[in-house]
Amino acid sequence: MKKGIFIDYSLFDELFAEICLTEKYQSLKNNIAHAGVTTYDHSVNVAKACYEYAISRGVKCDLRSLTRAAFLHDYYFYDWHKMPLFTFHGIKHAKTAARNATRDYNLTPKERRIIESHMYPLNLFHPPLSKEARILIKMDRKCTIGEMKSAKKKKKTV
């Protein structure tokens, strides 16, 4: 995030309350996304990173759709680490998350497409068609790498 830029978090806070405080969303705290970070924490981290990125860089985009999609991009209810090999979680979970989020949060078609494309190019059939989708892809990867590096540092200090 660029220094010296004021970010108004009122929209972020509104969407956080609307989505993250529900019982169903809270259950994401029971599953690990990667590197010991829960799916809940990872998704909130990604949503905040997307929000701050778009505002700090002055990106003209649908900030509401971007943030909602970021909160819900990994909205699945299983621990993929406990699944059998070759279940293709990396390819399938975006579609599962979009389906679950549409059911529980009444996604717009744009929000659904953003979520479905967040694993591109691993999922070649859902390329990012909007700025919002490209931002989510970028911030999801950035957060994932940061979370994995942080976990690696913790292992070294133990």
C-alpha positions in Angstrom: 0.0 0.0 0.0 1.3 3.5 -0.9 2.2 5.6 2.1 0.2 8.8 2.9 -3.0 7.6 1.3 -6.1 7.8 3.5 -8.3 4.7 3.1 -11.9 4.9 4.2 -12.8 1.4 5.5 -16.5 2.1 5.9 -17.5 -0.1 2.8 -15.0 -2.8 3.9 -16.5 -2.8 7.4 -20.1 -2.9 6.1 -19.3 -5.9 3.9 -17.3 -7.6 6.6 -20.3 -7.4 8.9 -22.7 -8.5 6.2 -20.6 -11.6 5.2 -18.0 -12.5 7.9 -20.2 -12.4 11.0 -22.7 -15.0 9.7 -22.5 -18.4 11.4 -21.8 -20.1 8.0 -18.9 -17.9 7.3 -17.5 -18.3 10.8 -17.3 -22.0 10.1 -14.4 -21.3 7.7 -12.3 -20.9 10.9 -12.5 -24.7 11.1 -10.5 -25.4 8.0 -6.9 -24.6 7.0 -6.3 -22.8 3.7 -2.5 -23.3 3.6 0.5 -23.0 5.9 -1.6 -23.2 9.1 -3.8 -20.2 8.2 -7.5 -20.8 8.3 -9.7 -20.3 5.3 -11.4 -17.5 7.3 -8.2 -15.6 8.0 -6.9 -16.1 4.5 -10.1 -14.8 2.9 -10.3 -11.8 5.1 -6.6 -11.0 4.4 -7.2 -11.3 0.7 -10.3 -9.0 0.9 -8.4 -6.4 2.8 -5.5 -6.6 0.4 -7.8 -6.2 -2.6 -9.6 -3.3 -1.0 -6.4 -1.4 -0.1 -4.8 -2.2 -3.5 -7.7 -0.7 -5.5 -8.0 2.4 -3.4 -4.3 3.1 -2.9 -3.7 2.9 -6.6 -6.8 4.7 -7.6 -8.1 1.8 -9.7 -11.5 2.6 -11.2 -13.4 -0.6 -10.4 -16.5 -1.9 -8.7 -15.1 -1.9 -5.2 -18.2 -3.6 -3.7 -18.1 -6.5 -6.1 -14.3 -6.9 -5.7 -14.5 -6.9 -1.9 -17.5 -9.3 -1.7 -15.8 -11.7 -4.2 -12.6 -11.5 -2.3 -14.3 -12.4 1.0 -16.0 -15.3 -0.7 -13.4 -16.6 -3.1 -12.6 -19.7 -0.9 -16.1 -20.2 0.5 -16.0 -24.0 0.6 -16.5 -26.2 3.7 -13.9 -28.9 3.7 -10.3 -29.3 4.6 -8.6 -30.1 1.2 -5.5 -31.3 3.0 -7.6 -34.3 4.2 -8.9 -35.3 0.8 -7.5 -38.1 -1.3 -4.8 -37.2 -3.8 -5.8 -36.1 -7.3 -9.2 -34.6 -6.3 -8.1 -31.4 -8.1 -9.0 -29.0 -5.4 -7.0 -26.2 -7.0 -9.2 -26.4 -10.1 -12.6 -27.2 -8.6 -12.8 -25.1 -5.5 -13.4 -21.8 -7.3 -16.6 -23.2 -8.8 -17.6 -24.7 -5.5 -17.0 -21.4 -3.7 -19.0 -19.5 -6.3 -21.9 -21.9 -6.0 -21.9 -21.8 -2.2 -21.6 -18.0 -2.1 -24.4 -17.5 -4.6 -26.7 -19.7 -2.5 -25.8 -18.0 0.8 -25.1 -14.4 -0.2 -27.0 -13.8 -3.4 -24.0 -13.0 -5.6 -24.3 -10.8 -8.7 -23.2 -12.5 -12.0 -20.1 -10.3 -11.9 -19.2 -11.4 -8.4 -19.7 -15.0 -9.4 -17.4 -14.7 -12.4 -14.7 -13.0 -10.3 -14.7 -15.9 -7.9 -14.8 -18.6 -10.6 -11.8 -17.0 -12.3 -9.6 -16.6 -9.2 -7.5 -19.7 -9.9 -6.6 -18.8 -13.5 -4.5 -20.0 -15.3 -4.8 -23.3 -13.3 -8.5 -23.2 -14.4 -8.2 -22.4 -18.1 -12.0 -22.4 -18.6 -12.5 -19.3 -16.4 -10.2 -16.5 -17.5 -10.4 -13.2 -15.7 -12.6 -10.9 -17.7 -12.5 -7.8 -15.4 -10.1 -5.6 -13.5 -11.7 -6.9 -10.3 -10.9 -10.5 -11.2 -7.3 -9.6 -12.1 -6.9 -7.8 -8.7 -8.3 -10.8 -6.8 -5.9 -13.2 -8.6 -2.9 -10.9 -7.8 -3.8 -10.3 -4.2 -4.8 -14.0 -3.5 -1.3 -15.1 -4.7 0.4 -12.3 -2.8 -1.4 -13.2 0.5 -0.8 -17.0 -0.1 2.9 -16.5 -0.6 3.1 -14.2 2.4 1.3 -16.7 4.6 3.6 -19.5 3.5 6.7 -17.5 4.0 5.5 -16.5 7.5 4.8 -20.2 8.4 8.3 -21.1 7.1 9.9 -18.4 9.4 7.9 -19.7 12.4 9.2 -23.2 11.8 12.8 -22.0 11.7 12.4 -20.2 15.0 10.8 -23.1 16.8 
